[in-house]
Amino acid sequence: MKTKTIFISMAIACAAMSFLLPRTARAHCDAMNGPVVMAAKSALEKGGITPVLKWIKKEYEAETQAAFKKTLMVRNKGPEAKELADMYFFETVVRLHRAGEGEPYTGIKPASAKLEPAVVAADKALESGSVEVLVKMITDDVAKGIRERFEHTIAAKKHAEKSVEAGREFVAAYVEFMHYVERLHHDAASKATHHGESNGVSTTNPHEH
């Protein structure tokens, strides 16, 4: 009876998390084939929770362990029970990992979901042990973004005094250009931090253009 109650609770939890929550998560860690779910799979296969705990903040460890125990109790009741129980654990682990990042949980993306090129390149950099390809990719895109906004702003500036409308077009281009380079510089100058930790640098714009 206790196992049946746990199974029903998992079914309700999975239904809510799988179908009611939006699927717009932007982080690689939200993918079905991402590192968090892969660690959760490894933990279930080995029967030990250690592989997944590194992805969870200490304050969520007890909840993760409780979900792990429930999952192990149910997943040996048959193929359907195993699938449901495993998904319940994956959803729980990803949700708690996101909470540790200070981000909302928005569901698990399918393994077929297209990742951002920078994320793919970052993973490849870690696999190869070299970051040069990633650095070139990012710096090329940044340089292109700066140049495009600069050229647009310069072109608009030439006609800014011809009319109010032309002036507004220049101001819009100016604001976008300034905010773009400001964000880039802020992120580039910020020290690396762990998820959920402050780097001591204000995230607000020092200038409101």
Secondary structure, DSSP 8 states (H G I E B T S, - for coil): -HHHHHHHHHHHHHHIIIIIS------GGGBTTSHHHHHHHHHHHHT-SHHHHTTS-GGGHHHHHHHHHHHHHHGGG-HHHHHHHHHHHHHHHHHHHHHHHT------B-TTS---HHHHHHHHHHHHT--HHHHHHHHHHHHHHHHHHHHHHHHHHTTTTT-HHHHHHHHHHHHHHHHHHHHHHHHHHS----TT---SS--S-S---
